[in-house]
């Protein structure tokens, strides 16, 4: 059995169309949407709406953890857009819908997917075809192994679209229970797995996920979210914990075989 795993696609539909080649199934751990590319500030919804110079400024503020100033910049830009007669919600949703139409069309059959923190879950049923199974707090058997899926991220100052409370996230982890492969968008709360060496900050990992790894001991814990992690893999209580990579940049899936 061969399963390819991707995460943090962020608009890379070209490579996504080939990601399932040679595999029995594709697993996607979310963040399909590209709002702002931190490596190339000309790409994404934000620069399309507000220009590259404003994207440069926003990235600089966020990287410096000056979140209040970043929000103030965003508030000013969105206010200017509102005054043109276009609402923030309609502008973002229209751009996300265009990306989703292209990205979901690129998924092979079968695909098993969960949400990332920048995704908009309520839109997924409109674009997920019959070959794509969307799971969140749920389990599925693939090739004789049980895979559990938990999507989204935890609350942060970034205020991305699909952030939930620690309690809600823990409830989804508990609902999944014992599995062979635990698939999440965010990593367990292990510092070296959570630190992004380019953004120069710790992303939020889940303590509930770390607890589940230590108590239920799945064969694998697979995740993304941290684009340039200090450490890409670690072994915890017999579980191989693997950051499956920033697919937007690499275009290469992680391969799981048994």
C-alpha positions in Angstrom: 0.0 0.0 0.0 1.3 3.4 -0.9 -0.2 6.7 0.4 1.0 10.2 -0.5 0.5 12.9 2.1 0.6 16.7 1.5 -0.1 19.7 3.6 0.0 23.5 3.2 -0.8 23.4 -0.5 -1.4 27.2 -0.5 -2.6 27.5 -4.1 -0.1 25.0 -5.7 -2.7 23.3 -8.0 -0.1 22.4 -10.6 1.9 20.1 -8.4 -1.2 19.0 -6.5 -2.6 17.5 -9.8 0.5 15.1 -9.9 0.7 14.5 -6.1 -1.2 11.2 -6.3 0.8 9.7 -9.1 1.8 6.1 -8.2 -0.2 6.2 -5.0 -3.2 4.2 -3.9 -4.6 7.3 -2.1 -3.8 10.9 -1.4 -4.1 12.5 2.1 -4.2 16.3 2.4 -3.8 18.0 5.8 -5.2 21.4 4.8 -4.3 25.0 4.1 -5.4 24.9 0.5 -5.8 28.7 0.4 -3.0 31.1 -0.4 -3.7 34.3 1.4 -0.1 35.6 1.5 3.1 33.9 0.5 5.8 34.8 3.0 8.5 33.7 0.5 7.1 35.6 -2.5 5.0 38.6 -1.4 3.5 39.0 -4.8 1.5 35.8 -4.5 -1.9 35.4 -2.8 -5.2 37.1 -2.1 -3.7 39.9 0.0 -1.3 41.3 -2.7 -3.9 40.8 -5.4 -6.2 43.2 -3.4 -3.7 45.6 -1.9 -0.4 45.4 -3.8 3.0 44.0 -3.1 4.3 47.0 -1.1 1.5 46.5 1.5 2.2 42.8 1.5 5.9 43.5 2.3 4.9 45.8 5.1 2.4 43.2 6.6 5.0 40.4 6.5 7.6 42.6 8.1 5.3 43.5 11.0 4.1 39.9 11.6 7.6 38.5 11.4 8.6 41.1 14.1 5.6 40.0 16.1 4.2 43.5 16.0 0.7 42.1 15.7 -1.2 45.2 16.8 0.5 47.3 14.1 -0.2 44.5 11.5 -3.9 44.5 12.4 -3.9 48.3 12.2 -2.5 48.2 8.7 -5.0 45.5 7.7 -7.9 47.6 9.2 -6.8 50.6 7.2 -6.5 48.7 4.0 -9.9 46.9 4.4 -11.5 50.2 5.3 -10.3 51.7 2.1 -11.6 48.7 0.2 -15.0 49.0 1.9 -15.2 52.6 0.8 -15.0 51.5 -2.8 -18.2 49.5 -2.3 -16.6 46.1 -2.1 -17.0 44.3 1.3 -14.1 42.4 2.9 -16.2 39.2 3.2 -17.2 39.2 -0.5 -13.7 40.0 -1.7 -12.1 37.2 0.3 -14.8 34.7 -0.4 -14.7 35.3 -4.1 -11.0 34.8 -4.2 -11.1 31.7 -2.0 -13.8 30.2 -4.2 -11.7 30.7 -7.3 -8.8 28.9 -5.6 -11.0 26.1 -4.3 -12.5 25.4 -7.7 -9.0 24.9 -9.1 -7.6 23.0 -6.2 -10.4 20.5 -5.6 -10.4 19.8 -9.3 -6.8 18.7 -9.0 -7.4 16.1 -6.2 -7.1 12.5 -7.5 -9.5 9.7 -6.5 -9.4 8.8 -3.7 -8.4 11.8 -1.6 -8.9 12.0 2.2 -8.7 15.6 3.4 -9.0 17.8 6.5 -9.0 21.6 7.0 -6.0 23.8 7.8 -6.3 27.0 9.8 -6.6 29.3 6.8 -9.3 27.2 5.2 -13.0 28.0 5.2 -14.8 24.7 6.1 -18.3 25.8 5.1 -17.3 26.1 1.5 -15.7 22.7 1.1 -19.0 20.7 0.5 -19.5 22.8 -2.7 -16.2 21.8 -4.2 -15.3 18.3 -2.8 -16.3 15.8 -5.5 -17.3 12.2 -4.9 -13.7 11.0 -4.9 -12.8 13.3 -2.0 -13.7 12.4 1.6 -13.5 15.3 4.1 -12.9 14.3 7.7 -12.5 16.3 10.9 -12.6 14.5 14.3 -13.2 11.3 12.3 -11.6 8.0 11.3 -11.3 6.0 8.1 -9.7 2.8 7.1 -7.1 3.0 4.3 -5.4 -0.2 3.2 -6.1 -2.0 6.4 -4.8 0.8 8.6 -7.0 3.2 10.6 -6.3 6.9 9.9 -7.7 9.6 12.2 -8.1 13.2 11.1 -8.3 16.5 13.1 -8.4 19.8 11.1 -7.9 23.4 11.9 -5.6 25.3 14.2 -5.7 26.8 17.7 -6.4 30.4 18.5 -3.6 32.9 17.8 -3.1 36.6 17.4 -3.1 36.0 13.6 -6.9 35.3 13.8 -6.9 33.0 10.7 -10.3 31.7 9.5 -10.4 28.2 11.1 -8.9 28.6 14.6 -10.7 26.9 17.5 -10.3 26.7 21.3 -8.0 24.3 23.0 -11.1 22.6 24.5 -12.8 22.1 21.1 -9.6 20.8 19.6 -9.1 18.3 22.4 -12.6 17.0 22.0 -11.9 16.2 18.4 -8.7 14.4 19.3 -10.5 12.4 21.9 -13.3 11.5 19.3 -10.7 10.1 17.0 -9.3 7.7 19.7 -6.8 5.0 19.0 -5.6 4.9 15.4 -2.6 3.7 13.4 -2.0 7.1 11.7 -3.0 10.3 13.4 -3.3 13.1 10.8 -3.6 16.7 11.9 -2.9 20.1 10.4 -0.9 21.4 13.4 1.9 19.6 15.2 2.0 18.3 18.7 3.2 20.8 21.3 6.9 20.0 21.0 9.1 23.2 20.7 11.5 22.0 18.0 8.5 20.8 15.9 6.7 24.1 16.3 9.5 26.6 15.6 9.6 28.2 12.1 13.2 29.1 11.3 12.2 31.6 8.6 9.3 33.3 10.3 11.4 33.2 13.5 8.5 32.3 15.8 6.9 29.4 17.5 3.6 28.3 15.9 1.0 26.8 18.2 1.1 23.1 18.7 -1.5 21.0 20.5 -0.9 19.7 24.0 -4.0 17.4 23.5 -2.3 15.9 20.4 0.9 15.4 22.3 -1.0 13.7 25.1 -2.8 11.4 22.6 0.5 10.4 21.0 1.9 9.5 24.4 -1.2 7.5 25.5 -2.5 5.9 22.4 0.8 5.5 20.6 -0.1 5.6 16.9 2.5 4.4 14.4 2.6 7.8 12.9 1.6 11.4 13.7 1.6 13.4 10.4 1.1 17.1 10.3 2.1 20.3 8.5 1.5 24.0 9.4 5.1 24.9 10.3 6.6 25.7 6.9 10.3 25.7 7.8 10.5 23.7 11.1 13.6 23.5 13.2 13.1 19.7 13.2 11.0 17.9 10.6 10.6 14.6 12.6 10.8 13.3 16.1 10.1 10.0 17.9 7.7 10.2 20.8 6.8 7.1 22.8 7.3 4.9 19.7 5.4 7.2 17.4 7.1 8.6 14.4 6.1 12.3 14.3 6.6 13.8 10.8 6.1 17.3 9.3 5.0 16.2 5.8 6.3 19.5 4.4 5.3 22.8 2.9 3.8 21.5 -0.3 3.4 24.9 -1.8 7.2 25.3 -1.9 8.3 21.7 -2.4 5.7 20.2 -4.7 6.7 16.8 -3.3 4.4 14.6 -1.2 5.5 12.6 1.8 5.3 8.8 1.0 3.9 6.3 3.4 4.2 2.6 2.5 3.3 -0.6 4.1 
